[in-house]
Amino acid sequence: MAGHSKWANIQHRKGRQDEKRQRIWTRVVREIMVAARTGGGDPSANPRLRLAIDKAKAANMPADTIRRNVDKATGNLEGVTYEEIRYEGYGIGGAAIIVDTMTDNRVRTVAEVRHIFSKHGGNLGSEGSVAFQFKHCGQLIFAPGTSEDAVMEVALDAGAEDVISDEDGAIEVLTEPGSFEAVRDALQAAGLTPEVAEVTWRADNNIALEGDDAAKMQKLLDALEDLDDVQDVFHNAEMDEA
């Protein structure tokens, strides 16, 4: 199935994430603690915890740090309790935004999120106001030049839902969240390593923003991502690099 070009946006997003690499440990620790608290401390029986530990290892977090935070979450050590809260709203040009947070103080978090939306020209909406425009799925993206036939054969055999070829040659594999690990592992075993591999909220349709609108939207997204309680920000804006 053919798709529109998104490789430049993927690379742009990865570059901005790399600039904020020093903050990733804080977010990964929270994800580990919530995953362990809700699904137990055994990674073999808790897919969400396995994915969180994978993120921690990718960020070079020591094994003892990972274990210590699992122990905190499961009651073996004293620690802070976080709750997950999702906020939805609109950015520049009506672009849809989902903000996932983990917080020990929901009053503080909603005030900060609302302030950022208002300050940067967006609007915080009610629950469900934009989530219908996204699909919760596993997403693996391969760089242009990767063999589409090879990716498709392995991915579909491993249980992927769809393989999409973008205009610029990037290849996107979509899975059900529960099939993500099996598809990822099968692709890696075949020597096919994705540039992006995550369970995410993928927009059904994107809104193109250019020039000043793109710059304003990026400022809004950056401000949201800079909040201490924010874990992830998902949106459907496709921005140029101006």
Secondary structure by P-SEA (a helix, b strand, c coil): ccccccaaaaaaaaaaaaaaccaaaaaaaaaaaaaaaaccccccccaaaaaaaaaaaaacccaaaaaaaaaaaaccbbbbbbbbbbbbbccccbbbbbbbbccccaaaaaaaaaaaaaaacbbbbccccccccccbbbbbbbcccccaaaaaaaaaaacccbbbbcccbbbbbbbcccaaaaaaaaaaaaccccccccccccccbbbbbcaaaaaaaaaaaaaaaacccccccccccccccc
